[in-house]
Amino acid sequence: MALLGTGLTAPASAQVPAREAGSNCLVTDDHDSADAARGGRSGLDHRDLSAQELRAVERSTKARLRARGITPAAAAAAVATVPVYVHVMRDSSGNGDVTDAQISQQISVLNASFGGQKSPEAADTGFTFTLAGIDRFNNTNWHRDKQSTTYRSQTRQGGRNALNIWLVNFSYLGIATFPWDYASQPAIDGIRVQYTSLPGGSATNYNLGETATHEVGHWLGLYHTFQGGCTSTNDQVADTPAQSSSTSGCPAGRDSCSLPGLDPIHNYMDYSYDSCYNQFTAGQSSRMSQMWTAYRA
């Protein structure tokens, strides 16, 4: 257990994240360039990926697989066990100190969600998660997600296959890095999660642990289901129907696009309430496996 004192005494009160239909998410306070976020009210919810860069990611993924002699079909079938390091960022008064039991429950939620255990329509992605370590820090700035590049660089553990989760207190629910950005910024790779969103936390409508599920989806290469809006390519996954904007709550029958299919409100990569989430699709599973093989294996 690591404890870092800062000499700061002002406590950071827990904030309940808010999310509204059609709203975007706040970017990180220090504007790191490789992040994707969930929750919040304004600003881009991930670094602005131009159409050119989106195409470049797809080309790069195929090229990396081809260079290793792996077909896209073979990559799409890959499975993996992911070691997870959890960093609990407390303030100088001890706020943010989630329990070991909550962290264990969060790992269980990840395994159930990625294992397709919450709906007969859900895909078993083949990804499983094992807790590799927990550390705790007393630093009010870090608790508030200040100096995030510094604290991640100083605390991150493991290689490109290791999921690092930093539990902090900010006004949105989570932020994640993409797998193709690991090569250029390995020291900050991982996800930051509002600590009150863990199972049993106080974030109303978002305290079942699915914020981490959503952010890990980004960490494994998924976009939001509403990426690109009402277009046939939208999130680069064929079996997620197009939607014009993010979802709030759990509005059954929502259909925001004229293209086939209702909005995928139960998909972990929308912005629905935790209680509404229950699935990744087979196409999302294939994409995550391809991205894992190309960038994290």
C-alpha positions, 0 to 999 in steps of 0.5 A, a space after each residue: 500500500 502506497 501513501 503519498 501525503 501532499 500537505 493539502 487539507 481542503 477536502 473534495 466533496 463527492 459530486 454526482 455526475 450528470 448526463 443528458 440526452 444529446 450532451 457531450 462529455 467534458 474533456 480532462 482538466 489538463 487536456 490530454 490528447 488521447 482520452 475518451 469520456 463518459 458523462 458530463 455536460 459540455 465539450 467533446 467526450 473524446 479527442 476529436 477524431 477527424 474522418 481522416 483519422 478514423 480511416 487511418 485507425 482502421 488502416 493501421 489496424 489491418 496493417 498491424 494484423 497483416 504484418 503479424 500474419 494474422 487474418 482479421 477473422 482470426 483476430 476477431 476470435 481472440 480471447 484474453 485475460 486482463 490484469 487489472 490494477 486499481 489506484 484509489 485516489 483519496 483526498 487528505 481527509 480520506 474521501 474517495 476511499 472505496 472498500 476492497 469489497 467494492 473493488 472486488 464487486 467492480 471486477 465481478 461486474 466487468 466479468 459479467 458484462 463482458 461475459 454476456 451474462 446479463 441478456 440472452 442477446 448479449 455476446 460473450 466477448 471472451 475478455 475476463 478480468 483479474 485483480 492484479 493489485 490495489 494501491 491507495 494514495 492520499 493526494 487532494 489534487 490527484 483525488 480531484 483529477 488534477 495533474 492527471 498526466 503526472 499521477 498516471 505516469 507515476 502510478 501506472 503498472 503493467 504493460 500494454 495488456 494491463 488495465 489501470 483504473 484510477 478512481 477519482 472525483 470529478 464532475 463526469 463519470 469516466 475517461 479512457 484512452 484508446 488502444 492505438 494511442 498506447 505506443 505514443 503515450 504508454 504512461 497514461 494508458 488506462 481509464 479514470 472512473 468517478 469513484 461513486 460509480 462503483 457498485 454501491 456508490 452514491 452516483 444516482 443511476 450510475 452506481 452499478 459499476 457499468 461506467 467502468 464497463 463503458 470505459 473499458 469498451 473504449 480502452 479496447 477500441 470501441 466508439 460510442 454507438 452514436 459515433 457518426 450519427 445517422 450513418 451506415 458506418 457510424 461506430 464501425 460496427 455493423 450490428 449496432 443500429 445507427 443513432 443520432 445522439 446519446 441516450 439518457 435514461 432507458 427510453 424503450 423504443 427510441 428510434 432517432 434515425 431512419 436507418 434500420 433498427 431501434 437505438 441500441 439503448 441497452 448497449 454498454 457504449 450508449 449513455 443509458 442508465 446503468 440499470 438499462 445496460 445489458 449487452 455488447 454485440 457480436 460485432 463489438 466483440 469481434 472489434 475488441 478482439 481485433 484491437 486487442 490483437 493489433 495493439 495490446 497482445 
